[in-house]
Amino acid sequence: MTPQHNLDIQSNLSAFPLAELLVEIKQAQLDGSLRFAFDERKIIVYFQNGKIVYAISNARVARLFDFLLREKKIDKKTLTSITNFTSDLELGKALVHKKLFSQAEIDAIVSFQIEEILRECLTWNSGEWSFNPLARIREGISFRVNTAKILADFARSLTGEAVSLRFRSFQEKFSAKDFSQAQINLQPHEAFVLSRFAGEELSVEQIRTLSGLPDSAILQTLYTLWLGGFLTRRNWNSAFSERQIAHIKTASISLKQRAAAIPENKPEAVKPEINEKPPETVAEESPIAEEQEITLEEYLAQNEAATNHYEVLGVEVKADSNEIKKAYFKFARRFHPDIFHRSVTPEVHRKIQNAFTKLAGAHENLRDKDLREIYDYKLRKEIALMEERRAKGKTDKTDKVDKESVAAEQFEQGYNLLMDEYYAEAEPFLARAVHLDGNNARYHAFFGKVLAQDASQRHKAEGEIQMAIKLEPTNELYRIISAEFFIQYNLLKRAEGELKRLLAIAPDNHDAQTLLDSLQNK
């Protein structure tokens, strides 16, 4: 993620609470995403021009399907009939398409979801956060969120002691905004304090003198009016410096101009970390003699057989970041797809491309400290379970059952990440599920679905989806996934054929008929 610009800002919630971060981002009118985590909970909030437009959480209770079931707005039978969704946004589209909800109803439900996510995480008093101005929501995705009311309600719920800790001194200064879009009904004492400003900038000390309210009431009122969007604040402990904000905005403008200059027929320019050729000379990555002996066939076999990122890179689980970097460049420099473009058959070249994508994915996940910690936790759990089974002298039969159990757990992890559109993070979990239980059609189908998000893995994705269909030829969901895959890559005749085969099996499949009609009307 363009580390040369050094745009990311990171810290923890104990130093800079979420409520204040939201105000800062709003005030600076920034685009991007704010990621924060507390224990196992992870949330991403997306901004456009400082406004919150979307938020997602890894908690099941924050998912659209769970909300609809909980509120009895839909039953399980109806929900399971919807096959073509991989996220809350796609589920919403499917519900509108089936005329189960209007677009306005879905928008209102999603807005409510976002607000509930925010209300919960505002109470977190510890955890890590990072703001990335380059990770932005897709164009056209924007939901109405009454952030000002949520923040004001939060400020009112705090104890006097908690609020006092958010002030440096009574010399901090506030001024009323000329115009506030906040849709909040102020309480009498809040409206009274706001009226005291009369176009002037006042310190906390001056407001205390003018209002005559107790110190605790003054601080809480000012904090509420500030979070609610009625006041601006100076001389406080902000997370974003003016220099950082200027740097972000300057770099963002530059990146937009460069992106506009990239021809549309060169998608590889969008993801240089994966597709660009490694540097020709990197002294510290020079391979030693025995490393050069590995052949292309051995490399592909090792890559294909690998069940985790460490095996892909050929390093120990305890390898440090420098070893991981060296291992990546060792393989990338010798087996980059560009090197073999003219010297191998198209089939072999596809295998080399797939292997490099797997290699790059392993490197990306292990070089990032946070991603590696999450990955290692899951991997340790899997290894511990397998070793425990071996120690108990399990038979082949019971070991097979145990493998299936671990595979199911891995699939569940990967499936949940896929639902939240964490495609790169979902891939290794789904890959392990397939490796541990290769006869499970569902695992192959969704592994193919996540691979399909990366054009360089298109052929491997198709193979996984077709394997699912081979294992369960009459499964309607897998054939829908196959048709959507063909449509995604503009293979419309193949999509049409898949849909016709599905309708021959299940004539009443509404999704298949709708997709087929849309193709035939083009």
N, C-alpha and C positions, 0 to 999 in steps of 0.2 A: 504494500500500500504506500507507494511513493515515499519511502522513508527519507529521501533526500530533502524533502520539504519540511520534515519534522513538524507536521501540523497537529498531530495528536496531542491532546492534553489529558493527563491522568492524575488521579489522586484517590482519596478515600472519602467516604460519606461522613465520617466522624469530624473531619476537618471542614468539609464543604457539603452541607446537607443538600439533598436533592431539591427541596423547595427553592433554595437560593440559586441553585444551578439553572433551574427552569426560568427563573426571573432574569438571570444574566444572559442566557441564550436569547430570550425574548427581547431584552433591551438592546442587544447587539445585532438582532435580526439575522442570525446565522442559519445556514442550511447544514444538514448533516445528521448524525445519529449519536445518541448518548446511550452507552451500554453500562449497566451496573449489575453487580452480583452480590448476593448475601447467602452464605452457605450454599445450598444446591439451587437456589433460585436465581434465574437470570432474566433480565428484561432489557428490551431495546426500545427507545423512544425516538421517533423520527421527527425532524423539524423542517419546515419550509419558511424562510424569511422570519425565523424566530418562533413561529407558531407550531404547536404540536399538531401533527396531522395523522399520526398512527403510532401504535405501540403494540408490542407482542411480548408474551411471557411464556416460559417453558412449563408453567404450572397447568395441569389438566383443567383445573377449575376456571382458568382464564381462556379456555378454548371455546370457540363459537358453538361447536356441536354439544359440548358439555353444558353450556348455558341454556341452549335450546331444550335439551332433555330435562335439565333441572327445573326450568320454568314451565315445562309441559307444553311448550310451543310446537313441539314435533315429537313423534314417537320413534322408537328404535327401528321399527319395520320400515317406516318412510325414510329414515336416515340411511339405512343400509342399502336402500335402492339407488342411492346417489353414488355413482362409481367414479366419476371423473373429477375428483378434487384432491389437491395435495396441500391445501392451506385454508385458513379461514376465509381469505379473500375469494378463493375458487369455490368454496362451499357456498358462500353468499351468492355468487353468480349462478351456481346451479339451482339454488332455491328460488331465485328470481326467475330463472329460465323455465322451471317447472311450474311457475305461477303459484307457488306455495306462500310466497311473501312478495310484497311490492319492493321496489328498490328503496323507497323511502323508509319502509319498515326495517329492512336490513341495515341501512345506513344508521338508523336510530339505535339499533341493537349493538352494532359495532362501536358506535360512539359511547354508548353506556359501558361496554366492555373496557374500552380504553380508560374511561374515567375511573372504573373500579380498580384497574391495574394501578393507576396513579395513586388513588387513595390509600391502597395497601402499602405501596413501597415508600410513600412519604414518611411512614413511621419507622423505616429502617434507620438505625443510628450507627451502623457500621457496615463495612463492605467496600468493595473497590468500584471505581467508575472511570470511564474513558470517553472522551468526546472526539469523534472523527468527522471532520467537515467534508470528507470525500465519500463517505458511505451514506448514500442518499436513497430515499424511497423512489420507486418507479414513478414516472410522470403519470399524472391522472389519479393517483391514490391520495385522497385527502378527506378526512372526516372532521366534523365539527366537534370541538372539545372545549367545554367551558372551564379552561384551566384556571382563570382568575377566581372563580367561585370555589373550586377545589382547594386552591392555595389559601384563600381567606378562611375557609372552614377549618383547614389544618392549623393555621395560626391561632385561631380562636380556641382550639382544643388543647393547646400547649399549656403547661404549667408556667407560672410566673418565673420560676427558677430557670426553666429551659429557655424561655425567651430572653432573659437577662444575659445568658451566656452567648447570645448571638449579637451582642453589642460590645464594641471596644470601649466606648466611653460616652458620656453625655454631650460630647462635642461633635458627634456624628451629625451630619446635616441632611435635611430632607426638603423637598420642594414639591408642590402639587403639579401634576401634569395638566397641560392646557386642555387636553381632551382624553377621556378614558373610555375605552370600549367595554369595560368590565360590566357584566350583567349581574350585579350584586345588590341586595338590599342592605344598606348599611344600618348598623345599630345606632341609636341616638348619640351615644358618646363618641362613636367613630365619625359620624357626620359632624358633630360639634368640633372635634379636633381638626378635621379636614378643613372646616370653614375658617380656622384660625390662620391659615397660611396667606390667603389674600394676595397671591402672586409673589410672595417673598420666600427666600430660602431661610429656613430656621433650624437651629440646633435643637437637640433633644432638651437641653437645659432651658432654652427659650420657650419651647412648647410646654414644658412643665410649669413655667411661670405664668404663661398665658391661660392655660387650661385649669390649673388648680387641682388636677387629678393626682392620685397617689402615683409614686414612681412605677410600680408594677403595672398599673392600668395604662400609664403613658406608653411604656415600652411595648406592651402587647398591642395596643391600639395602633401605634406606628408600624409595628411589624405586620399587622393585618392589612393595613392600608398599602404598605409597600408590596407585600406578596400579592395583594389583590389588584395591583396595577394602578392605584390612584396616586402614588408618590414615587419620586425618584430618590436615590440615596447616594450620598458621597462619604468618603473617608471610612469605608467599611472593608472587611476582609473578603475581597472578591477572589474567585478562583481564576478568572480570565483577566489578564492584564491588558491594558490598552494596546501594548505592543503586540501581544499575541493575537488579539482580534484583528489588528491591522495586517499582520502577517497572513492570517487565514484568508482575509478578504482579498488581499493582493494575489496570493497564490491561487485562490479559487478562480479569479478572473483570468489569470494566466492559463490555468488548466482548461477552462472552458474554451478559450481561444484556440488552444492547441487541439482540443477534441473536435472543434468545429472544422479544423483543417484536415482531419484524418478522413480519407476516402471511405465511403460506406462499404466498399467491397474488400476491405482489409480488416476483418475482425480480429486478426492476431495482434493488431496494434493496441487493442483494448486491454489485453492481459499479458504484458511483457514478462511478468515473473515466470509464467509457464512456457510461453512460446518463443521467447527470444533466445538466440544462440548464446551460450555461456561465453565469457571472455576467453580469448585465445591464450592469454598468458596470465596465470595467477600463480605466483611463485610458491606459495605455501601449500597449494593443492597438487603439486607435481607428484604423480603416482610413483610408488616404488616398484622395483622390478617384478616381484611376484604378483602385484596387482594388475600388471599389464598382460599377464598370461591368460586371463579369463577371455573366453571367446564370446562372440555375439550370441551363439546358441546357448551357452552356459548362462549368460546374463539374462536372456529371455526366460529360460527355465527357472532360474532363481527368482526372478520377478514374479512369474506366474504362480509359483508355489508358495510365495510369502503370505503369511497369515496376519502380519501386523507391520506397522511402519518400520520397526527396527530391522525386521527381516528383509524388507524391501531395500533398505540402505546397507544391509550387511554389517550392522554394528550391534554392540551389546546394549541391553536396556539401560545400563549405567553410563553409557557414552556421554561425554560432555558436549557442549554446543560446537566446539571446534572440531571434534571428531565427526559429528553429524554433518557439518559443513564440508569437511574434506571428503567424506564418503559420497555426498551428493555430487560434488564437482568431479570426483573420480569417474563416476558413471556418466554424468551429463556430458563431459568433454569427449568421452570415447564413444558413447552410444546415443548422441543426440540425433533425432530423426533427420535433420538437415544433412548430416554426413552421409546417410545411406539413400538419399533421395533418388539417385540414378543407378545405384549398384545392386539393388535387391528388387524382388518382385513386389507388386502392389500389396499382396497379402502379407508378406513379411514386413513391409514398411508400416502397415497398419498395426502389426504387433509391436513394432518398435515405438510407434506413436503412443499406443496404449501403455506400454511399459514406462515411457518417459512421463506420461501424465501421472501414473501411479507414483513414480519416483519423486516428481515435483510436489505432489500432494503430501507425501510422507515428510519431505523436507519442510514444507510450509507449516505443517502441524507440529513438528518437533522443534523447530527453531524458535517458535513463539513460546515463551515461558508459561503463559496462562493456558494456552491450548494444550501444551504438553502435559501439564499437571492434570488436566481433565482426562486426557487420553490415557495417561499412566494409571490413573485411579481405576478406570474401567478395565484396563488390561490386567492390572494386578488382581482384580477381583476374579477375572476369568481364569488366570493362571493358578491362583490359589485353589479354586474349585477343582480344576483338573488334577492338581497335585494331591489334593485331599482324597480324591477318588482313587488315584493310583496307590496311595499309602494304605487305603482300606482294602486293597487287593480286589477291586471290582472286576468282574468277568467282562468279556467282550460284549455280552448282551446288555448288562447293566451299564457299561461304559457308553454304549450306543444311546441308551435312554438318557444318560447324563449329558452327553453331547447335545442331544436334542433339546434338553432343558436349557443349557447354556446358549444354544443357538436361538431359542425362543426369547431369552432375555436380551441377547444382542440385537435381535430383530426389533424388539420393542423399543430399545434405545434409539436405534437408527430410524425407525418409523416415526417416532415422536419428533426427532430432529428434522426429518423430511417434511413433516406436517408444518413445522415452523420455518421452513425454507432455508434451514442450515444445511445446504446440500453437501458441501465439502466435509462437514463434521459427521453427516449421516453416512457417508460412503464407507468408511472403515468398519462400522458396526454391521451394516448390511452385508459387506463382503465377508465378514467373519461368520455371519449367520449362514450364508451360502456355503462357505467352506466346511462348516461343522455339520450341516444337514443339507447336502446337495440334492436330495429328493423332494424338498419342500418347494412346490411351485410358487407359493406366495412370496418366499424369500427372493427367488429369481426375478419375479415380476417387479417388485419394488426396488431391487438392486438395479435392474435395468432402467427403471424410471428415474432414479437419482443419477445414474451414469449419463442419461440422455440430456442432462442439463449442461454437459460439457461436450461441445461439438467434436472435439478430438477423440472422444470415447464412443462416438456414435455407433460404430460397428459392434463394439463389445456390448453396448446397451441393447442393440437389436438382438444379439445372440442370447442375452439373459431373458429378454421378454419372450422370445420364441421357445426357449427351454421351458418356461412356465407353461406356455400353451401346449407344448409336447407332453408335459407331465399331466396336465389337466385340460384336454382339448375342448371340453364343454363349458369351461369356466367363462362366464360373460365378462367379468371384470378384466381378466387378462387380455381378452381380445379388444376391449375398449382401450386399455393402456397401449396395446399394439397399434391400433388405429390412430390414437392421439400422437404416438411417436412418429408415424408416417406423415401425418399432417404437419407436425412440428418441423419436419425436414422436407416439406413440400413434395413428398412422394404420394401424390393424391390418388393415382390409380391403384397403388398398393393399399392405401387406406380404404378406398372404395371396396376392393376385393375382400379385405378383412371384415368390413362391416356387413357385407353381403353374406359371408360365411357365418357371422354371428347371428344374423337375422334368420338364417336357415335353421340354426339351432334353437334360437329364442325369438320367435316372430313378434312377441309383445315387448321387446326391449326398446323403450322409448328413447333412451339416450342414443342407441345405435341408429335408430330411424332418423332422429333429428340431425345427427352428424352426417348421415348419408344424404339426406335431403339438401343440407347446406353445401355438400360437395357437388352434387348433381346440378345445383342451381348456379354454380360458378361459371 
